[in-house]
Amino acid sequence: MFALIIQSKQVKACGGSILTEAGKKFLVCNEPSGWIPATGSPFTGNIGGDAKIFSSFEEAEWFAKNWQGHPWYVRPGKRFEVIEVKPKFKQIPDGYEPV
């Protein structure tokens, strides 16, 4: 399983100010309502459960080279990282028992 981090091109706001710096990293995530293939979320160093997961390195690489980006302030550049991941589980209580 693989996750994808892209580096965005520079994006300017309507007034000309820089909204997204060139090289800012975004984690490619599943879009909750599923109306688009993926959305970008600022990469903080953690790969959360909302990350879009690819079954192979080649699949992630193809996506990185062909994805147009979303939302509008995420414009994929030519640089990206494909990271091998494995599921991470945390222990949670499963109800209670009388004492």
C-alpha positions in Angstrom: 0.0 0.0 0.0 1.2 3.4 -0.9 0.4 7.1 -0.1 1.2 10.1 -2.2 2.6 13.5 -1.2 2.8 16.1 -4.0 4.6 19.5 -4.1 2.4 22.3 -5.3 3.3 24.9 -7.8 2.9 28.5 -6.7 -0.7 29.7 -6.6 -1.7 33.4 -6.5 -4.9 34.8 -5.2 -7.0 37.2 -7.3 -5.2 40.2 -5.8 -1.8 38.9 -6.7 -0.8 37.8 -3.3 0.7 34.3 -3.0 -1.8 31.8 -1.6 0.3 28.6 -2.0 4.1 28.8 -2.0 5.9 26.7 -4.6 7.0 23.4 -3.1 4.3 23.3 -0.4 3.6 19.7 0.3 0.1 18.2 0.2 -1.1 14.8 1.2 -3.4 13.3 -1.5 -6.6 12.3 0.4 -10.0 10.7 -0.4 -12.7 13.3 -0.9 -15.4 12.5 1.7 -18.3 12.7 -0.6 -16.5 11.0 -3.5 -17.5 13.5 -6.2 -13.8 13.8 -7.3 -10.9 11.3 -7.3 -9.0 13.0 -4.6 -8.3 16.2 -2.7 -5.2 17.7 -1.2 -4.6 18.4 2.5 -1.6 20.2 3.8 1.0 17.6 4.8 1.9 17.9 8.5 4.2 14.9 8.7 1.4 12.5 9.6 -0.5 10.2 7.2 -4.0 10.0 8.5 -6.8 7.6 7.8 -8.2 9.9 5.1 -5.2 9.4 2.9 -5.8 8.0 -0.6 -4.2 4.6 -0.7 -2.8 3.1 -3.8 -2.2 -0.7 -4.3 1.1 -0.2 -6.1 4.0 2.2 -6.5 3.2 2.5 -10.2 -0.5 3.3 -9.6 0.5 6.1 -7.2 3.1 7.4 -9.6 0.6 7.4 -12.5 -1.9 9.3 -10.4 0.8 11.9 -9.4 1.7 12.5 -13.0 -1.9 12.9 -14.2 -3.9 14.4 -11.3 -4.9 18.0 -11.9 -5.3 18.9 -8.2 -8.0 19.9 -5.9 -9.0 22.3 -4.3 -8.1 25.1 -6.7 -5.1 26.3 -4.6 -3.4 22.8 -4.9 -1.6 22.7 -8.3 0.6 19.6 -8.5 4.0 20.2 -9.8 6.5 17.6 -11.2 7.8 16.7 -7.7 6.1 14.1 -5.5 6.8 11.4 -3.0 5.3 7.9 -3.0 5.5 6.5 0.5 5.0 2.8 1.4 2.5 2.6 4.3 0.9 -0.1 6.4 -2.3 0.2 8.4 -1.9 1.5 12.0 -4.4 0.4 14.6 -5.1 1.8 18.0 -6.7 -0.1 20.9 -10.1 1.2 21.9 -12.5 0.0 24.6 -15.1 -2.5 23.4 -17.8 -1.8 25.9 -17.7 -2.4 29.6 -18.1 -5.4 32.0 -19.6 -5.3 35.5 -17.2 -5.1 38.5 
